[in-house]
Amino acid sequence: MSGRYAPTPTSGLHLGNLRTALVAWLFARSSGRQFQLRFEDLDRDRVRDGGAVGAAQYADLAALGIDFDGEAVWQSERLGGYQSAADLLAGRCYECYCTRREIAESASAPHRDGYRPYRGTCLGLSDSERDERRAARPPALRIRADGARSAVRDYWAGEFEADVDDFVIRRNDGVWAYNFAVVVDDIAQGVDQVVRGADLLSSAPRQAWLTTVLGGSVPEYAHVPLVTDRSGKRLAKRERAVTLAELAAEGTSAAQVLALLGSSLKLCRADERVTISTLLDRFDPETIPGEPWAY
């Protein structure tokens, strides 16, 4: 049994990231699970100097007392595993030549989070049509879901159900897609508890469906409510000091940040001297707030 934390090494972790990591660690350790670290660094356009950024992220997590079992996993070192999983799905995948604009124009009713389901435009292409489009642009690879509908049970959101469209597993630039890679990794790492930000809840039914298709067991889900500013907007790094380095420059220590995060989870006072072990001793999932935390 294992939980995990899986940041993208693009920049320093802000308070929302750190709070989610802390909750994930508390969930895992309180249930006797291992806790693993995975760097999701497949998108080379976004990930620059990932090794240095990842090391800084690891140091910030360690400064709060968050520890991990085993070595960190880097997605960029697991390309063979993704290809092997894609080979297992070959019979139900097809090439897609649609642009984002074409998909947006063909979707009549976007979901509430802005997600626009794919309507299967390229599924019925003839060989000649496929050859013509392939000559114009490289294809993405989609998995055929055949109109599936999938439901997950989330710790805070409860039953969450959604249609599964024919989603991308490999982008047209050859990069393995998030919804595919994260499932392959979780199965390979034995992850049976996924604790992450609430903004990823909408992807859970799709990932749960793919997990079963690949022969894995659907994990437990807990999507942590986000951190917002006082106006209710999602916390943004550009607006104020929100990373450990920025807060340290203002005179706030890592220990004080830990107490602040602990207080947001109703585990201590913001001015209390605590360690992560103290928070673990007091941790009760039932008392964790189910609404966003305004910082």
N, C-alpha and C positions, 0 to 999 in steps of 0.2 A: 504494500500500500504506500502511496506517495502523493504528496502535493507538489506544487512547483510555482516558481515565479519566472516569468519570461519577458524581460524588457527588450526593447529595441535599442541598440547602442548608438543612438544618434545625438544625445545631449545628456546633461545632468538630470538626475531624477528629482522631480519636484515633490512637494508635500503630498499631492494626490497619489503619485507613484509610490512614495515611501509608505503612505498609510495603507495602500492596497497590499504591498509586500508584507507589512506587519500583520495585517489581518490574515493573509494567506499562511504566514508562518504560525500564527496562533492556532488557526484551524488545524493545520497539519500536526503540530507538536501536541496539541491537546487531545488528539485522537490517536496518538501513537504512530503517526505516519512519518516516513522519511520526507525530506524537503529538498527539492532539486532546483538548480539554477540553469536556465537555458537562455542564451542570447539569440534573439530572432534577427539575424543579420543578412537575410537573403537579398533584400532590396539594396543593391550596391549604389543606386542613385541617391538613396537617403542615408545610407551608412557610410560615413567617411571616417577613416581612422578609428574603425570600430574597436580595435584592440585596446587603444588608450582609453576610449570612452567606456568600454566595458570594464576595464580595470578601475576606473573612477567610480562607476556605478557599484561595483562590488565593494569598494572601500567605504562608500556611503552606507550600504546595507550593513556591513560589518560594524561600522561606527555605532549603529543602533542596537547591535547585538544579534542581528539576524544571521544565522549560520545555515550551512547547506551540507548535504550528504553527497560525497563524491565530487568529481571534477565538474566544472561547468561545461555544458554542451553548447557548441556553436552550430547553428543550422547550416552555415556555409561549409561545414565539414561533413555533412550528412547527405550530400547530393545523391550518392548511390542508393541510399535508403528510400529517397523519394522516387527515384526511377523504378526501383523494384516494386514499390506500392502502385505506381502508375501502370506498370506492366500487368499487375493483377486486375486492373480495371479496364484494360485495353478494349475489351469487348463492349463496353458501355460508354466509351468516350468518343467524341467527335471534334473535328476542327471547327473553329469559329473565326470569322473574318470581320465581325462587326466592330465598329468603333464605339466609344462611349457615347458619342453624340447620337449615333444611329440607335443604340439601345435606349437612350433617354427619350428619343422621339417616338419609339415604338411602344413605350410603356405608358399606358393610359392612366394608371393609378399608382403612383409611387407610395411605398410604405411610409409610416409615420416618421421613421428616422431618415428618410430621404433615399433609402435603398430602392432601386428599381429592378424588379425581377426580370430575368431574361425570358423572352417569349419563344425561344427555339427556332429563330430565323434560319440558322445555318444547318439545322438538323436534317432537313429534307433536300439539301442541295444535291444536284446530279453530279456525276464525275466531271463533266465538262464545266459546269458552273464552279465547282471546287477548284479545278485547274486554273480557270480564269482568275479567280480571286486570289489564289496562292501566288500567282505571278505578280499581283499588285501589292500584296503585303503579307508578311508572315502570319500564320494563324496562332490563336490561342487554343488551348485544349479544354473542352468542357466535359463534364460527366453528365450523362443522361439520368435524370431523376424520375422520369415517367410520372410526373404529377404527384410525387410523394408528399405527404404531410407528416411532420415530426413534432413531437412534444417533449419538453424536458421539465423537470421540477427543480426550480431554483430556490435557494434558501430564503431569499427575501421576496422575490416576485411570485413564488408559487408556481402553479402550472403555467407554462408558456409554450404556446403552440404556433406553428407557422408552416406555410407552404415551403417546399424545397424546390427551387428552380434548378435549371441546368447550369450550375455555377462553374466558374473557371478553376481548374486545378493547376494549369501552367499558363502564364501570361504569354503574349505574343513576342516578348523579348527573351523568352526562355526561362524566366524566373518562376520558380514554383510559388503558387499563390498561398496566401496566409491560411485560408480555410482548409486547404489540403495539407500543407506542411505541419500545421499545429496538431492535426489529428494523427498524422503518421508519427510524429514525435511523442505525443502523449501515449500512444499504444506501445511504442518501442521502449519508453521509459517507465512503463507500468504505472502511469498517473491515473488515479481513480478519484481524485478530488481536484477540481478546477476552481480556484478563487481568483477573481480578476475584476476589473472595473465594470460598472453597470453599462457603459457604452458598448460593451461587447455581448450583451444579452441577446440581441437580435441575431447574432451569428450562431448561437448555441444549438437551435434545432437542426440547422444545416450540418453542423459538425457532429452532432449526435447521430444523425442519419448516416453520415459517411463512416463513422466509427463502426456501426453495425455492418455496413456493406463490406468493410475491411476485416470483419471478424473480431473486432474488439468489443470491450464492455464499456457502456456509456458511463462516464464518471459522474460523481456528485458535482452539482454546480452551486456556487455562491457568488453572485455578481455584486460587488461592493458599491454602495452608493457613492457618487462622485463628490469631490471637494469643489466648492464654488466660492466666488467672492460674495461680498455682502449684498450685491444686487441680484444674486442667483445665477450669474453667469459662470460657466465652467472656469476653473482657476487657470490663469494664463501667466506664463513665465515673464512676459514682457511688462506686466503691470506692477509687480512688486517682487521683493526678495522671497523666493520660494524653494530654492535648493539649499542643501546643507552648506555649500561654500558661500552662497550669498548671505545666508543667515549668520554664519560664523563671522563674516566680515562686519556684521552689525552687532556682534557681541553675543549671539545666541549659540550655545554649545549644542553638541549632538545629544547630550543627556537632557537638555531642556526641550529639544525637539521631540525626543521620545516621550517625555511627560506630556507635551502638547498633544501629540498623536494619541497617547493613552487616554487623555481627558476627552478627546473627541469620540472615543469608544466607550466612555463611561466607566473606565477602569481605574482612574486616578484623578487627582486634581492637577491642573496645569502647572502649579507651583510645587508639586510634590517631587521629592527625590526618589526615583524608581529605577529599577533595571528591567530588562525584558523578561527576566525570570519572575519578577514581581507581577508583571502584567499577565504572564502565563498562568501563574497561580490563581489570579483573580478572573481569568477569562471564562466567560459563559456566553456561548453564542446567542442565547435568548435575550441577553441584555444589550447586545450591539444595536445601535440605532439603525433603523431601516430607511432613513431619509438622508439626503445629502448633507454634508457638513459645511457650513459657511465659515470660511477662514477670513 
